[in-house]
Amino acid sequence: MKCLLQRVSSASVDVEGDQVGAIGRGLLVFAGLEKGDERAEVDRMCDRLLGYRVFGDAEGRMNLSVTDMAGDLLLVSQFTLAADTRKGARPSFSCAAEPDTARDLFAYFVASIEARHAGHVATGRFAANMQVSLVNDGPVTFLLET
């Protein structure tokens, strides 16, 4: 499992002109599920994501997690994170989890985050053509992998 985290001032997701998810200050999280991923990887990613220190403390150092500051989370499934880009001019998606497996694991990911996080949690729509808008704060972007 891979998650691309972007620290944001705000972010939203639209599908067919309708806003399906929006947050204020927090993290926009693009989640890519790969073949072989199971709930154990998702659980490990939830722990890492919620504890990852990317927000500034009183001295401006990245010492606070999204949990520490009760920030918002916008979770967006993005299978392209599982792409193999090591050769050629076109990505291969042979490493991506099968759609049904990915749908189930992403739903589990969302439910797990919602159960563990006191802040607002929003999502995109699985397998939809989404338009994502964000104001990246920093910019601060990290790739987490299990």
SENU-391552 format. One record per atom (N, C-alpha, C): y, z, x. Coordinates in pm, whole numbers, plus 50000, padded with zeros to 5 digits. Layout:
BEGIN
YZX
...
This chain:
BEGIN
498825000050086
500005000050000
501225000050089
502194992050050
503464991450119
504574994150019
505575001850062
506755004049980
507995001450065
508854992950015
510134990450078
511164998950005
511755008650077
512725017850017
514125013350053
514995012949955
516405010449981
517205021749919
518005028450003
518885038949952
520035032049882
520255035549755
521235028449674
522245037949609
523415032449584
524405039349499
524085036649353
523525024649327
523075020849194
522165008849206
521295007049106
520394995549103
519924993448960
519584981048929
519074977848795
518154965848802
517334964448697
516404953348685
516584947248547
516754934048545
516844926548420
515644917348408
515144915648286
514104906048255
514584898048135
514674884948153
515134875848047
516454880547987
517364885048071
518704889048026
518814903047972
517704910347961
517724924047911
517484933848026
518304944148033
518124954348135
516924963048098
515934963648187
514734971548159
514694984548238
515544985648340
515594997748420
516884998448499
517435010548513
518665012248590
518725026548642
519315027948761
519495041148820
520875042148884
521275054548909
522445057448990
521995059949132
522565069949197
522265072849337
520795076949354
520135070349446
518735073249472
518075062549553
516815059349518
516035049449591
515535038449499
515735026249543
515075014649484
513815012549567
512665012349501
511385011649570
510614999349523
510404989949615
509554978449589
508154982149638
507164981249550
505794985549583
504864973649586
504164971949698
503174961449714
501794967349729
500884963049646
499514968249649
498604957749711
497714962649799
496864953649875
495394955849840
494574945649872
493124946949852
492644959349925
491794966949860
491264979149919
492054991549885
493264989949833
494045001649791
493375008449673
493395021649677
492835029749569
493815040949538
493445049549447
494345060649409
494695069549527
493805070849624
494085079149741
495295073849818
495395060549833
496555054649900
497815056849819
497695055649688
498845057749601
499305072249609
498375081649606
498735095849618
499455098649750
498925092949858
499545094849989
500955088849992
501115077149929
502435070749925
503405079149842
502955084749732
503825093349651
504345105049733
503455111449807
503855122749891
504885118349994
504615107350062
505535102450166
506875098550105
506845091049997
508055086149933
508955097649887
508375107249819
509175118249766
509675127749874
509015127949989
509435136750097
510195129950208
510335116650202
510955109150311
512455111950315
512935116250429
514325121050441
515265109650482
515965104350382
516875092950406
518295095450357
518545107450303
519875110750252
520545120750345
521845119450357
522605127850448
522755142150401
522685151350497
522965165350469
524455167950490
524865180450496
526285184050511
526885178450641
526035176250742
526515170750869
526335155650878
525855149350771
525675134950770
524365130150830
523485139250865
522185135550921
521195132950808
520295123750830
519265120550729
518235131750727
518535142350655
517645153850646
517225157250504
517665149350406
517345152350266
516515141150205
515525144950128
514705135150056
515295132749917
514755122949848
515185120249711
514855132349622
513805139649655
513455151749582
514485162649607
514875164549734
515855174849769
517165173149694
517575160749675
518865158249610
518715154249463
517495155249410
517215151649270
517795137949237
517595128549330
518085114949310
517215107049215
517715095449177
517005086549087
516035077749165
515045072449094
514085062949152
513935051049059
514005039149115
513705026849042
512515020449111
511375020049041
510115015149097
509845001049046
509654991749141
509474977649106
508234972449179
507274967249103
506104961249163
506494947949227
506054945949353
506404933549424
505224929349511
504394920349457
503194916349528
503504908849657
504694903249671
505024895649792
505064904549917
505164917649899
505104926650015
503734926250083
502714922050011
501374921250065
501114907850135
502124899550146
501944886250206
501604887150354
500764877850397
500484876050539
501424865050587
502344868750677
503364859350725
503214856550875
502054859750930
501874858751075
501844844451128
501484834751046
501474821051096
501824811350984
502234799551026
502564789150930
503944790850870
504254781850779
505574781750715
505504785750569
504344790750528
504174794850389
503364807850387
503794817850311
503064830550308
501714829050239
500764837050284
499464837850220
499404851150144
498894850650022
498794862649941
497354867449927
496514863350021
495104867150016
494894882150034
495874889250088
495774903750109
496214911749986
496844905149890
497354912249772
496214916449680
496374927949618
495394932649521
495324923049403
494164922149343
494004913849223
494934919249114
495464910449029
496464914748930
496044926648842
494824926748791
494394937948705
494344951048782
493834950548904
493784962448990
495204967049023
496054957649060
497434961049095
498164967148975
497954961548856
498594966848734
498184981448712
496884984148723
496394997848702
496925007448809
496915003148935
497395011849042
498905013949034
499645003648994
501095005348981
501395015048865
500675013948755
500855023348643
500545037648689
499505039148769
499155052348824
500265057348916
500815048448999
501925051749088
503125056949008
503515049748905
504645053848822
504375067348757
503215069048697
502875081748631
502865093348731
502365090848850
502325101248953
503725105248998
504585095549017
505975098449056
506675106148944
506495101548821
507135108448708
506665122948697
505395125548723
504855139048714
505365148148826
505725142348938
506115150249055
507615151149079
508395142649014
509825141549046
510695145948928
511625154848956
512495160148850
513615150548812
513965141348901
515065132048874
514635120748781
515605112248748
515385100648660
514505090348731
513495085248660
512615074848712
512655062948616
512975051248670
513005038848592
512085028748660
511705018248587
510815008048643
511284994148605
510744984548678
510844970648638
509724967848539
509364955248525
508264951548435
507214944148518
506004949248519
504944943748602
504754928848572
504664920748677
504374906448673
505444897948603
506584903748576
507674896148513
508554889948619
509284879548581
510324873948667
511534883048649
511824891048752
512884901248743
514084897548828
515244901048778
516474899948856
516884914148891
516894917049021
517184930449070
518584930449130
519414939649084
520764941549139
520824955249203
521514955849318
521614968749384
522854969449470
523294981749491
524324984649590
523634993349693
523274987049808
522564993949915
523545002949986
523235015649992
524095025850051
523765027250199
524605021850285
524415023050428
524745010250504
523925000150502
522644998850433
521545007150499
520665012450415
519515020150461
518285014550392
517355009250473
516135003150422
514975006850514
513845011250457
512665014950534
511415009150469
510445005350552
509145000850504
508125011850532
507525017250426
506465027250439
505135020350411
504115023850491
502785018350471
501765029650475
500695028150396
499625038050400
498545033350495
